[in-house]
Amino acid sequence: MIPIASRVSDPAVRRLTATLYGYAFLSDLVLLYPLYVVFFADTGLSVGQISSLFVIWSAAGILFEVPSGAWADVVSRRLLLCLAPLVAAAGFALWVLVPSYPAFAVGFLLWGAGGALVSGALEALVWTELDRLGAVGRYARVLGRARTAGVLGVVLSGVLAGPVLAAGGYPAVGAASVLACLLASIVATRFPEHRTPAAEPVPVAESAMAARPVGAAPPRPDEPDTVPPANPDDDGDLGWWDTLRAGVAQVRTRPPVRAAVLLVAVVAADWGALDEYTPLLALDTGVGAQAVPLLLLLLWAGVTVGGLLAPAGERLGSRGYAALLALVGVALAGGALLRHPAGFVLLAVAFGAAQLATVLADARLQARITGTSRATVTSLAGMATDVLIIVTYAGYGLLATAAGNAVAFALAAGAYLVAALVLLTRRRE
């Protein structure tokens, strides 16, 4: 019986993962990625105006994140994954058709809304389908490979952006970006979706990262070793508002879920915000502008490796995960303070470790969520991440103005050392 079940489920798992990897790749194959800051500057925007656009972008994520997560739980996660690239494509088209600050602001609102539609819905759909196929233990490695596919899309966009810009200018770059989004939307229609509420407890050992393997403290008397069954109220017939309330209530009343949400936010936000400042850090090392993309390519290589290491990372205990976070903090600070191109090797290690830590933190969160509000709870983690990103933007700006990019980078990296210390302290308690 077991071999038969395996043969039946494997093609379905392959279809799911192939669709996921293609979707992630095309969603990030946006040729405007490496050029949009330059595009804004060429249009005449000041640094202050460009920074305000970043804030609008993050604020849009905060505004749309949780409502879209509840919508995904009520309507269709696949539908939202189809709509997200189309919304982003509308923003990119607006940028190149009407290049101006108001158009850029609206475009960032649309891009932020598109990202919010994906956040929560994607993780919830993948977890639910793998669980249905009896392959939920593969979630961390599947998510890690999906993140890697997205990184490869970013890298290829960096390779193609220059030649396309030289051949057709910003309109051609924008058209290519819109085309990639349209293809991603088409691929999303192939996602399977079976919406059946969970009725049985899921053993922690079978749910990839339910508790111990991503730095959690040992189980306490009030924290059982199985994920409890869904609340009887979570019967799959809740409306949007009730689904939203159920997701918020799960985070508010269940300490393990709340801790997992906070861990995702802390781990993902810091390096996600610092990534925007790596070009400035590269210029401070003394290299010319033409060498900056090469140094950034080194960072994305590290991110790629980090995503592929997810299967090995699943074996980390609480001390191992805390050590992983400490590595991120030390390598980020050391690479920045070195003030030399060689420091980007350390930064690549830090970004790879941070990618791995983010994947593991997300797997832990998915394993602890119960009921039918999975996308809503995941979106709450996304909203918390966006809030911390904005805080990091503000803090970095103040620190960099006073002490320079290297010092600001190093001090921001301290958040990982604090998180590692908290995890070790909880373990002792």
C-alpha positions, 0 to 999 in steps of 0.5 A: 500500500505504501509504494502505491500511495507514493506512486500516486502522490509523486506526480502530483507533488512534481506538478505542484513544485514545478508550477511553484518554481516557474511562478517564482522565477517569472514573478521575479524576472522583472527587468525593471528591478535593477533599473527602477532607481536609476529610472526614477533619477533619470526622470528627475526625482531627488533622493528624498523623493525616491526614499518616500516611494520606498515608504509608500511601497512598504506602507502598501504592503501593510495596508493590503497584507492582512485583508488579502490574506483573509480573502485568500482563506475565504475565496481562492488562494489560486485566484489571488496568485493569478491576480497578483502579477496582473496588479504588479504589471499594471503598476510597471506599465504606468511607470513607463507610460506616464513617468512622473512622481504621482505615477511612480507612487501609484505604481508602488501602491499597485506593486505593494498590493500585488505582493500582498496578494501573494504573501500568505496565499502562496505559503498556505496553498503550498503547505495545504497541498503538500499536506493533502499529498502526504508530503508536508515534510518537504515544505521547507526544501520546496519553499527554499527551492522556490526562493532560489528560483525567484533569485535566479529570476532576479539574476537573469533580469540583471543580466538582460536589463542592460541590453534591453535598455540599450536596444529599446530604452525604458519602454522596452524594459517596461514591456518585458517586465509586463510580459513576465508578469503576464506569463506568471499569471498564466502559470498560476492557473496550473496550481492545484487547490483543494480546500478542506479544513483539517480535522486530525491533529498533525504530529510535530515530527511529521510537520517539518519544523513544527517546534524544535528544529528551528530554534524553538524552546523545548516543549512546555507543559502547556505546549503539546507535541501535536498540533491541536485540531482546528477550532470547531468554529473553523468549519470552512464556511466563515465569511471574510470578517470572521476569517480575519478575526479567527486568524488574529485570535489565533495569533493573540491567544496561542503563544506558539503561533505568536512566537513563530509570527514574531520570529518570521518578522524579525528574521526576514525584515532586517536583511530584507531592508539592508538589501536596498542599501548594498549598492551604497555599501559597495560604492563606499568600498571604493569600486566604480559604479560598473563593478557594483553589479558584480558585487551584488551578484555575489550576494545573490549567489549567497542567497541562492545557496542559502535557499538550497540548504533548507533540507540540511537546515531542518536538522538544526536544533534550537542551539543550531538555529541560534548559531545560524542567526548569530552567524548572520549578525557577525557576518553582516557586521564584519563584511560591512566594517571591512570597507573593502570589496572582499567584505562582500564575501562575508556579506554573501555568507550572511545573506545566504544564512539569512535566507536559510533562517527565513525559510526555516522560520516560515516552515515553523510558522506553517506547522503551528497554524491550525484551522482555515485561517492559514493565509490570514495568519501568514499575512499577519507575519508579513505585515509585521515584517513590513512594519519592521522594514519601515523601522529599519529604513528610518533607523538606517537613514539616521545612523548612516547620516551620522556615522556612514553606511558601514556603521549603520549596516553593522548596528542594524545587524545586531538585531540577529544577535539579540534574536539568537540570545533570546532563543537561547534564553528561552531554551534555558527557561 
